[in-house]
Every structure is written in C-alpha cells, then in structure tokens.
Amino acid sequence: MEMETFEIIDCGDSAVLVEVSKVVTEDAWSKIHGLAKALAREKIAGITTIYPTYTTILIVFNCLVTDRAILKKHIRKFIENTSCITNTDAKTGERYRLPVVFGGEWGPDLPFVVEHLGISEEEVIRRFCAGYRKILTFATFCGFLMQGASFEKRIPRCKIPHTKVLGGCVEVAGNKTAFIPVTTSSGWRVIGHCPVKVIDLDSMPPVPYNPGDYIEFFPIREEEQSQYEGKTIYEMKVTS
C-alpha cells in the first residue's frame, strides 16, 4: 500500500487523524477500517481510542504513556505492511433485520422526502427496505451510519433541526442512513421509528453490531409495534 495515499494529521496535543481519501469509496473504507483493526490488535501502549469513520481514523493517546512521534512510527509500519491491513478479517459481517414504522408521528419528514424525490411514499419505503446495507461507522450514542438507499437524489438536511427525536429513529440525509438509539436532537430527516431495543447501557459493549455488519429494514404498521417492543437487536440477528 502506497504511503502517499495516507496523510497523518496532528489533532491537538493527544490525537492524530489518519486520512486515506477525501472521497467516500469502498476502497477507502476498507483501507481505513483495516488499519484500525490492525492497530487495535497490536494493543499499542498509550492509545486510548481508535475511531474509524468513512475515510479517516481518529487515534487518541495518553501523553504520559507515549508521544506523537512513537505513535506515527507504529502507524507508518502498518501502512507500509499491506498484508496487515488488507488481510485483517476473513469473517463476513453479521446481518440484522429491523422493523420500522414509517411516516406519521414516527416519521415526520417522510412527506418531505417523498416530495423531494418525486416518487410515491410506497416507492420510498420499498427502496429504503430493499436489501441489506453496510454499517459504515458508529454515530452518536452508539447509533450507526450506513449506506443510503437507492434514491436518485441526495436528501438535504433540515433547515431547522429537530430539538427532540425519539430513540430508535431512522433518518436520512445526503446519501446515507442513520439510526439513533436514544432520544436526542438531530438535523437529519426522520422517516420512521424502530421499536426494537438496540442499545443496552448496562452491557459492554452496549451494542452487538460493528462497522462492516449489515442491516435490512422492513416496514410494519403502527399497530404492530407492540409485537416488537420487548425484543432486542440480538433477537433480530439473521442466523442463516
């Protein structure tokens, strides 16, 4: 792997950012997550957090244990050793299916998305639920950001952000999908809600999924929510 495809950027006094591309591609995602896994396996003294996203990794370190020069040396070693990054994990991503109530009070921005795309509500839901899509990175409060649905247009964010959206909301913006497990504010377009419990703050880790896993959504009616309210995401894992 060519070193010039990576850039190591200083972030404050206790972090560095590794960037592989300014454009989100499958290759860039694979490289950055391969490097993150390789660094995590090495258990390098002083590193406290490794946070891979679409095309970058933020690596936070303890200044009392290591320093920036040592950390950069470790990073360059893995970048130069292509096999450490490209052959990180032969395991196929886990798969989960999650129910979603679309529209109404559960998805107040669905009418906007329908009008923006110029297709019917039924077609928006059909495309959104068509097949498994990869989780690309973690989002706020252990939520996830994933590949978007097959819409022809990018979805603009809200001009005025929502001050409160319920935990379990399913959102779209740009060409990505977000799932937020806890009640919070958001500037993304809320199109639906999942009644399944996805996060358990008493467990470690609090969620079972990781970047590289896959989610498929399926529509349910509002009156069907009660069938899923006692379930957890562990029960929604696809095992065959």
C-alpha positions in Angstrom: 0.0 0.0 0.0 1.5 3.3 -1.0 2.3 5.6 1.8 1.3 8.7 -0.2 -2.3 7.6 -0.1 -2.4 8.2 3.6 -2.0 11.5 5.4 -1.2 11.7 9.2 -2.6 15.0 10.7 -1.9 16.3 14.2 -5.0 16.9 16.3 -4.3 18.9 19.4 -1.8 17.5 21.9 -3.1 14.0 22.3 -4.5 12.7 19.0 -3.7 12.2 15.3 -6.0 11.8 12.4 -5.2 9.4 9.6 -6.9 10.2 6.3 -6.8 7.9 3.2 -9.2 9.9 1.0 -11.4 12.9 0.8 -14.0 10.9 -1.2 -16.0 8.1 0.3 -15.4 4.9 -1.6 -15.5 1.2 -0.7 -11.7 1.0 -1.2 -11.1 4.0 1.1 -13.4 2.5 3.7 -11.7 -0.9 3.6 -8.2 0.6 4.0 -9.2 2.8 6.9 -11.0 0.0 8.8 -8.3 -2.5 8.0 -5.7 -0.1 9.6 -8.0 0.4 12.6 -8.3 -3.3 13.2 -4.5 -3.8 12.8 -3.8 -1.0 15.4 -6.4 -2.5 17.8 -4.9 -6.0 17.6 -1.4 -4.6 18.3 -2.6 -3.1 21.7 -0.1 -0.3 21.4 0.8 1.3 24.8 -0.8 4.7 25.3 -3.6 4.5 22.7 -6.9 5.1 24.4 -9.3 5.4 21.5 -9.3 4.2 17.8 -12.3 5.7 16.0 -12.6 4.8 12.3 -15.1 6.6 10.1 -15.7 6.7 6.3 -12.2 7.6 5.2 -10.3 8.6 8.4 -9.3 7.3 11.8 -9.0 9.4 14.9 -6.4 7.9 17.3 -6.3 9.4 20.8 -3.4 8.7 23.0 -2.2 9.3 26.6 0.6 11.9 26.5 2.0 10.4 29.8 2.5 7.0 28.2 3.5 7.7 24.6 4.2 10.6 22.3 3.2 11.6 18.8 6.5 10.5 17.1 6.3 6.9 18.5 2.6 6.7 17.5 3.3 7.8 14.0 6.1 5.3 13.7 3.6 2.5 14.6 1.0 3.8 12.1 3.6 4.0 9.2 4.7 0.5 10.0 1.2 -0.9 9.4 0.6 1.3 6.3 3.8 0.0 4.7 2.9 -3.6 5.5 -0.1 -4.1 3.1 -0.9 -7.6 4.4 -1.6 -6.3 7.9 -4.3 -4.1 6.6 -5.8 -6.0 3.6 -6.0 -9.4 5.3 -7.4 -8.2 8.6 -10.6 -10.3 8.9 -12.0 -13.0 6.7 -15.2 -13.1 8.7 -18.3 -11.9 6.8 -20.3 -9.1 8.5 -23.2 -10.1 10.8 -26.7 -9.4 9.5 -29.7 -7.9 11.3 -33.3 -7.2 10.2 -35.1 -4.3 12.0 -38.8 -3.3 11.8 -39.7 0.3 11.1 -43.0 2.2 11.3 -42.8 4.8 8.6 -44.4 8.2 8.5 -47.0 9.9 10.7 -45.8 10.9 14.2 -43.0 8.3 13.9 -41.6 9.7 10.6 -42.5 13.4 10.3 -40.1 14.1 7.5 -41.3 11.3 5.2 -43.6 13.6 3.3 -40.7 15.9 2.6 -38.6 13.0 1.3 -41.5 11.9 -0.9 -41.9 15.3 -2.4 -38.1 15.9 -2.8 -37.6 12.6 -4.7 -40.8 12.9 -6.7 -41.9 9.3 -6.1 -44.7 7.8 -4.1 -44.5 7.1 -0.4 -44.8 3.4 -1.1 -41.9 3.6 -3.5 -39.7 5.5 -1.0 -40.4 2.8 1.6 -39.8 0.0 -0.9 -36.4 1.3 -2.0 -35.4 2.1 1.6 -36.1 -1.5 2.6 -34.6 -3.2 -0.5 -31.9 -5.4 0.8 -29.0 -5.3 3.3 -26.8 -2.3 3.5 -23.4 -2.0 5.3 -22.8 -0.1 8.6 -20.0 2.3 7.8 -19.3 3.8 11.2 -20.7 4.4 14.6 -22.8 7.5 15.2 -24.0 9.4 18.3 -24.7 7.3 21.3 -23.7 4.0 19.7 -26.0 4.6 16.7 -24.8 3.7 13.3 -24.3 5.4 9.9 -24.9 3.2 7.0 -25.0 3.2 3.2 -28.0 5.0 1.8 -31.0 3.7 -0.1 -31.1 3.7 -3.9 -32.5 7.1 -4.3 -31.6 9.2 -7.4 -31.2 12.4 -5.3 -29.4 13.3 -2.2 -31.6 14.2 0.8 -31.0 17.7 2.2 -30.8 18.1 6.0 -33.4 20.0 7.9 -33.2 23.8 7.6 -34.3 23.9 11.3 -33.0 20.9 13.3 -35.4 18.8 15.4 -34.8 19.6 19.0 -36.1 16.1 20.1 -36.4 12.9 18.2 -37.2 9.6 19.9 -34.6 6.9 20.5 -35.0 4.3 17.7 -35.5 6.9 15.0 -34.4 6.1 11.4 -33.1 9.1 9.5 -31.8 10.0 6.1 -29.5 12.8 4.8 -27.3 13.1 1.8 -26.8 9.6 0.5 -26.6 8.0 4.0 -28.9 6.4 6.6 -28.6 6.9 10.3 -30.1 5.0 13.3 -30.0 6.8 16.6 -30.9 4.6 19.7 -31.5 7.3 22.3 -33.7 10.4 22.4 -31.6 13.4 21.2 -31.7 16.4 18.8 -31.0 15.9 15.1 -30.8 17.8 11.8 -31.4 14.7 9.6 -34.7 13.8 8.1 -36.7 11.4 10.3 -38.7 9.0 8.2 -39.5 6.2 10.7 -39.1 4.5 14.1 -37.9 1.1 15.2 -39.5 -0.3 18.4 -36.7 -2.9 18.9 -34.3 -2.2 21.8 -30.9 -1.7 20.1 -28.7 -0.3 23.0 -28.1 -1.7 26.4 -26.0 0.7 28.5 -25.5 -1.9 31.2 -23.6 -4.2 28.8 -20.1 -3.9 27.4 -20.2 -3.3 24.5 -23.6 -1.7 24.7 -24.5 -2.8 21.1 -23.6 -6.0 19.3 -23.1 -4.6 15.8 -19.9 -3.1 14.3 -18.9 -1.3 11.1 -18.9 -3.9 8.4 -22.1 -5.5 9.6 -25.3 -5.3 7.6 -28.8 -4.0 8.3 -32.0 -4.6 6.4 -35.2 -2.7 7.4 -38.7 -4.0 6.9 -41.9 -2.0 7.2 -44.6 -2.6 9.9 -47.9 -0.9 10.7 -48.2 1.3 13.7 -50.4 -1.3 15.5 -47.7 -3.9 15.0 -45.2 -2.1 17.2 -46.3 -3.9 20.3 -45.1 -7.2 18.8 -41.5 -5.9 18.8 -41.3 -3.6 21.9 -40.0 -6.3 24.1 -37.4 -7.6 21.7 -33.7 -6.7 21.5 -31.5 -6.4 18.4 -29.9 -9.8 19.5 -33.2 -11.4 18.6 -33.2 -9.7 15.2 -29.9 -11.2 14.1 -30.1 -13.3 10.9 -28.6 -16.7 11.7 -28.9 -18.5 8.3 
